Amino acid sequence: MSYEFTLYVGGKGGAAQRAAADVEAMCGRFIDEPSPLAVVDVGDDPRAAAAEEISVLPTLIRRRPAPPRRVLGDLGDPEALARALRLDLAGTSGNRRV
């Protein structure tokens, strides 16, 4: 299954970098194929954030497959994040690419 994600963050500092690393870790652990991750700094692109009605940072949106799913706030637990995004975890060991 093919996945596509957008991560909305505030700035380019440690919290934004940590959020992106958390998503990449989850993808590496639970998804077999590369998954596009667009990172949007709401300070640089406030219109994109407004169009998506982003009110909490970080916000991760799974865009594909439909329907979209959102996770707000702490992204640090890869298994909880995968469950919240309703990734297809059937048959995964949870240790794909650590």
C-alpha positions as CSV (number, residue, x, y, z in Angstrom):
1,M,0.0,0.0,0.0
2,S,1.2,3.5,-0.9
3,Y,1.2,6.3,1.7
4,E,1.7,10.0,1.5
5,F,2.1,12.4,4.4
6,T,2.2,16.1,5.2
7,L,3.7,17.4,8.4
8,Y,2.8,20.9,9.6
9,V,5.4,22.4,12.0
10,G,6.2,25.7,13.6
11,G,9.8,26.7,12.6
12,K,12.8,24.7,11.8
13,G,14.1,24.2,15.3
14,G,14.5,21.1,17.5
15,A,10.7,20.4,17.9
16,A,10.1,20.5,14.1
17,Q,13.1,18.3,13.5
18,R,12.1,15.9,16.2
19,A,8.5,15.7,14.7
20,A,9.9,14.9,11.2
21,A,12.3,12.3,12.7
22,D,9.4,10.7,14.6
23,V,7.4,10.4,11.4
24,E,10.3,9.0,9.5
25,A,10.9,6.4,12.3
26,M,7.3,5.3,12.1
27,C,7.5,5.0,8.3
28,G,10.8,3.0,8.6
29,R,9.3,0.7,11.1
30,F,5.8,0.0,9.6
31,I,5.9,0.8,5.9
32,D,7.7,-1.3,3.3
33,E,8.1,1.3,0.6
34,P,9.3,4.9,0.6
35,S,6.5,7.3,1.6
36,P,6.5,10.9,0.5
37,L,6.7,13.3,3.5
38,A,6.1,17.0,2.8
39,V,7.1,19.2,5.8
40,V,5.4,22.6,5.9
41,D,6.6,25.4,8.2
42,V,3.4,27.3,9.0
43,G,5.5,30.5,9.5
44,D,6.8,30.2,5.9
45,D,3.4,29.2,4.4
46,P,0.6,30.4,6.6
47,R,-1.9,30.1,3.7
48,A,-1.4,26.4,3.5
49,A,-1.9,26.1,7.2
50,A,-5.1,28.2,7.0
51,A,-6.4,26.2,4.1
52,E,-6.0,22.9,6.1
53,E,-7.4,24.6,9.2
54,I,-4.2,23.7,11.2
55,S,-4.6,24.9,14.8
56,V,-2.2,22.5,16.7
57,L,1.5,21.9,15.9
58,P,2.8,19.5,14.9
59,T,0.0,18.1,12.8
60,L,0.5,15.1,10.6
61,I,-1.9,14.3,7.8
62,R,-2.0,11.0,6.0
63,R,-3.2,12.1,2.6
64,R,-3.0,8.7,0.8
65,P,-4.7,6.4,0.9
66,A,-8.0,8.1,1.3
67,P,-9.7,9.2,3.4
68,P,-7.2,11.5,5.1
69,R,-6.3,11.0,8.7
70,R,-4.8,13.6,11.2
71,V,-2.7,13.3,14.3
72,L,-2.1,16.3,16.4
73,G,0.6,16.9,19.0
74,D,3.1,14.3,20.2
75,L,4.3,12.0,17.4
76,G,6.9,10.3,19.5
77,D,5.4,6.8,19.8
78,P,5.7,5.0,16.4
79,E,3.2,2.3,17.2
80,A,0.6,4.7,18.6
81,L,1.2,7.0,15.6
82,A,0.7,4.1,13.1
83,R,-2.5,3.0,14.8
84,A,-3.9,6.6,14.9
85,L,-3.1,6.9,11.2
86,R,-4.8,3.5,10.6
87,L,-1.8,2.2,8.7
88,D,-2.3,-1.4,7.4
89,L,-0.3,-3.2,10.1
90,A,-1.5,-6.7,9.2
91,G,1.4,-9.0,8.9
92,T,4.0,-6.4,10.1
93,S,6.4,-7.3,12.9
94,G,6.8,-3.7,13.8
95,N,10.5,-4.0,13.1
96,R,10.8,-3.4,9.4
97,R,13.7,-0.9,9.2
98,V,14.8,0.3,12.6
